[in-house]
Amino acid sequence: MFSSVRGSSSTLLRSCLLSGSNVGSKTCLAAPRSTPIVTYNRSYVTVIWKNAKPSEVGKALGRSTELYKTYKPVSPGIRHLRRPLNPHLYEGRPLRTLTVAKRKHGGRNQHGRITVRHRGGGHRQRIRIIDYKREAAGIHDVVRIEYDPNRSAHIALLFNRDPAAVASQKWSYIISTEGLRAGDEVRSFKQGIPEDFLPGAATQAASDESSQSLALGLLRSMTLKPGNVLPLHLIPPGTVVNTISLKPNGPGILVRSAGTFGQVIAHEEKGRYVQVRLQSGEVRKILRDCCATIGKVSNPLWKNRSLGKAGRSRWLGIRPSVRGVAMNANDHPHGGGRGKSKSNKHPVSIWGWGTKGTGTRKPGPKGPKNSNKMVVRERPRGKEKQGLA
């Protein structure tokens, strides 16, 4: 008898909730038992979630500044936590069709041996499929800017306006350029500039020198926009670029990390190469038909973030690293001894080769063949890097 009363009360309560009436009202309590049960609507919880407001606790703890967000130190884990402010990022999930599951191996190779140390664990992630080639021509609309847990830079979701594009050609992810926002337009000129892109440019270019310079200026003003892709021979010297390819039909390989950029230095006269200065300061020759994206990579404040606690490193899949002086003598060259001492040795790795500034690369004749073939000027090292040379 008790169970039947309890079942009827739960049915009555459910019917009151789904009908939108007040539970404490007399009309709801006086409803007859023969009232038909309304079918449960799954969107009920979704509506509540959409109308939910940020918690009062989060507002009280958060302290926003101009560039970073800090927190009131109510716990040791958030005392030093500092995150870049990115209010333009999309807060939802990524496009499912453009992601694949990330299978982790903890830094181990196919034989099960650790080849990359200090990796393992971490939160479950899905790899965003990034379009590094940008072969599709035409106008692409930037739908939104998203956070990518697998990289430091942000990514942008593009929609192809071409009605002939179907399936995977309709949507794509790219490395977001600094300043790119939802609603912007980007184009790829990897296959060349269309003839109808600038009407009358060919006629002006054939008339006189002033018309040629005017046509060239108009062309550059319409093509040199953040997010556009152009061959290096169409990019004037001094332009900031990113996601640079090393083969004419290859993907963008260089300059893809957050806040990084390269710069076109010079075009070789009647030559095959264009000189580009990379983020490290190295000047390198790249084939003139290789492509690059205009602008600087997004999220430049990423390098100044502070995780705040060791647990956030574990969420990222970074395992702890033990100091060499804390090990035994048979485990590390710095190990052993009474107390902390490395016996006046130069800092070395666990395998014995120099570290902490010791040069180990052998470019030129002593190193691999043709290792410096494309390098015009090596990156600054030592006193030259410090500006003392």
ABEGO torsion letter per residue (X at the ends): XAAAAAAAAAAAAAAAAAAGBBAABAAAAABBAABBBBBBBAAAAAAAAAABBBBAAAAAABBBBAABBBBBBABAAAAABBBBBBAABBABBBBAAABBBBBBAGGBBAAGBBABBGBEEEBBBBBBBBBAAGABBEBBBBABBBBBAABABBBBBBBBABAABBEAAABBBBBBBBGBBBGBBBBBAAAEBBAAABBGAAAAAAABAAAAAAAAAAAAAAABBBGBBBBAAABBBGBBBBGBBABAABBBABGABBGBBBBBABBBBGBABBBBBBAAGBBBBBBAABBBBBEBBBGAAAAABBAGBAAAAAAAGBBBBBBAAABBAAABAABEEBEBBAGGBBBBBAAGBBBGGBBABBBEAABBBGAAAABABBBBBEAAAAGAX
